[in-house]
Amino acid sequence: MSTLKFGQILLQKGYVTPDQLKKARDLNRENPRMSISEILISMNITPEINILSALAERMGYPLIESNIFVDDPDIIKLVPEKVARKHNIIPIKIDKGRLVIAVRDPTNMEIELDVKACSGKEVTYALATEDAIKRAIEKYYSNITAQKIAEGVDMEAEETEKQQQTSEIDSRVDSAPIVKLLNTLVEQAYLRKASDIHIEPFKEVVIIRMRQDGDLVEYMKITPGTHRSLITRLKILSNMNIAEKRIPLDGRFDYTFEGTTIDIRVSTLPTAYGEKAVLRLLGTALGKEIGLSELGMTPENVKKFEHVCNAPNGVVLVTGPTGSGKSTTLYTVLGNLNKPTVNITTIEDPIEKRVMGINQVQVNEKAGLTFAAGLRSILRQDPDVVMIGEIRDYETAEITMRASITGHLVLSTLHTNDSCATVARLIDMGVAPYLVAAAVNGILAQRLVKKLCPKCKKLEPLSEEQKKIIGDKTMESAYFPTGCASCNYTGYSGRFAVHEVLTFDSELRAMITRDASTDELRAYAESTGMEFMDQNVRKRVRNGETSLEEYVRIIFTMA
């Protein structure tokens, strides 16, 4: 606890001016129910975290600067959800017999009285931003809520099955509990930044998992009865045939949460114990337009990639395996090119993000609208920029190359291991080497790499064998994952992208025309100073951003 007053700390740190502090004090006298800290936050004169930092220093409370994590889920049960939402607080742990509550305003005496009354414990505080507390409430109380909702669905199932009336069983899919359960699953996936929800039936239980940072994490278990209602509800929302359970089905629906419309693609698959469903959440990580540097590109790669993307014509390819962030990169480029003077048209399968000002076409193979057929039609629409979701066959590749030569900038993706191997892939598809050399401006290859949890990563010495694996004998130590509550005991928190950019100059074009091998192209690229993905990841290991384990995984996918 500081001996300085709250206002003195704010002035000393330069968070407010004397005039701003005086105004806040005047407003506090007019409205004593609002604390000075709340008034300063509402005035938007400095970030909320700065006000809380000064308040924490003055009162001697810890400050939570990022996300809030609860070590023991049972702690949440000490404070009812109604009380937590009323005061915007959340219990986080027991410390020396006292219940630690994350709050924004520790001067509110009602909080201590209410929490003591419901928990029976003495109370102390940790300070956190309003947004961090709200997200924690949604995350932790929704887990409890989801289980209660599922239990409610089970009770309905028992009642209707006793009556053995099909019409009543079918009506359960529109009942409040099953609707709330599905809503909770989607909202939790959004808050956890999950890309997919897996609903997997087994003999006696159904497991629901979410894919977070590339890995599946178990969220909850439900009964087979609840599963049947949940699948039927999904089929109705996705315009699927609810009576068809023998074959795989595909559909989609939109869900709006926190002002964001989430496009959800649904796929069902008949298994031994019922229909498995996977929900792919699209657009959740693509909300605001961002720059290439925010994707994790080095300044040199940003410069090179922007150069090839700003050319008036040519093909720009983004390569990598499924789930490597290719769509995010393409949408970022399109966002930068999207201007009133430019006509941009895309053909995608699926459309992952709807963008104002861009004409987007959905592939429909049943109706004959393939990538190739759609591309032919798009070229008659006077486009400046064309984006093709994926080059899957010779016909699409050939049209793409010729479209660029006739004055269009064409963006697309391919599934290849690295930038240099992409040239060989196009030639293997049947595109003539001279056409590849003439049409392509550049190729960007990328991977998503897990980021070490900053709270629990551990620095350890490297063995000679480990130094050999990473290819750097001068690296004496590196950080390793351990696992804590902050990272759900995985050792990792979030992901970042690593890239390599191959730009086509006259020498490289000549080599491709001569049908040079991939190794020859790679050797030439290296001679020009190009940084490859494995070098980028090695650098990130040295900087403590990722682990040796991730380096090995990335190298394996490039083999």
Secondary structure, 3 states (H helix, E strand, C coil): CCCCCHHHHHHHCCCCCHHHHHHHHHHHHHCCCCCHHHHHHHHCCCCHHHHHHHHHHHHCCCECCCCCCCCCHHHHHHCCHHHHHHHCCEEEEEECCEEEEEECCCCCHHHHHHHHHHHCCCEEEEECCHHHHHHHHHHHHHHHHHHHHHHHHHHHHHHHHHHCCHHHHHHHHHCHHHHHHHHHHHHHHHHCCCCEEEEEECCCCEEEEEEECCEEEEEEEECHHHHHHHHHHHHHHCCCCCCCCCCCEEEEEEEEECCEEEEEEEEEEEECCEEEEEEEEECCCCCCCCCHHHHCCCHHHHHHHHHHHCCCCEEEEEECCCCCCHHHHHHHHHHHHCCCCCCEEEEECCCCCCCCCCEEEECEHHHCECHHHHHHHHCCCCCCEEEECCCCCHHHHHHHHHHHHCCCEEEEEECCCCHHHHHHHHHHCCCCHHHHHHHEEEEEEEEEEEEECCCCCEEEECCHHHHHHHCCCCCCEEEECCCCHHHCCCCEEEEEEEEEEEECCHHHHHHHHCCCCHHHHHHHHHHCCCCCHHHHHHHHHHCCCCCHHHHHHHHHHHC
